[in-house]
Amino acid sequence: MNQRQQEILTLVQQQGFVSIETLAQNFDVTPQTIRRDINTLCDQQLLTRYHGGAGLSSSVENVEYATRQVMNLEEKRSIAKMVANYIPDRASIFINIGTTTEEVARALLYHTGLKIITNNLNVAAILRSNPSFEIIIAGGVVRQRDGGITGEATIDFIRQFKVNFGIIGISGIDPDGALLDFDYHEVRVAQAIIENSRQIFLVADHTKFDRNAMVRLGSIEQIDALFTDRYPQDHFVALLTENDVGLHTADNGISLDRSTEK
């Protein structure tokens, strides 16, 4: 995704729909160039084509896992490195479903003595190469598409523990601070992780801000720190400040560290 395509995506996320003519004037390029950009973003399932322009992608269906694995990969890796710096050796951790949390797992590989509980088979596979780790996989129903584990058995299993850190991903963050996702079953497991972690670290790249999804996971006030790749818009920063949530960004090293236990 080039810079113009990223800016197109941001505009559509802010306005809901933007016409090809408006975008061409805004970026001083031809309508044909904008159509190619929109086609690229639609192929990645980030936008939906409409007559004369582009709108937000579906609020009921997420982007395919294979696509999400490579989308914003460098940004996810920069987020993961920041998170790893805040996890001490011999800590206990929940890690949930998501491609960003999988990058966090990779960034944690050089730690020692971690105890990790996860409902993500990919996270377990990544972490198993460190012999000093104890990895516990939650029981439940395995999703074929991404190796996530959900269901009542998963929730019951998670509730047996109380850990130092819960590391969760999200599909969207609403302007009012609501944390949004697509799968009701996945959301219920994430809620159990929040309830049973002493600190919650939310990992989300910049494309998750203002992104629409239909299932409410919770609210920004329930997390202790947000790790992202770019400094958010002012209204999001205000929400974080109001709710005493730490903000860590990779783009310029900004860290508003309020991530100590509330």
Helices and strands as residue ranges (DSSP letters): H 3-15, E 17-19, H 20-27, H 31-43, E 47-50, E 53-56, H 65-70, H 73-85, E 92-95, H 99-107, E 115-118, H 121-127, E 134-137, E 141-142, E 149-150, H 152-158, E 163-169, E 172-173, E 178-181, H 184-195, E 197-203, G 206-208, E 215-219, G 220-222, E 225-228, H 234-242, E 246-249, E 255-256
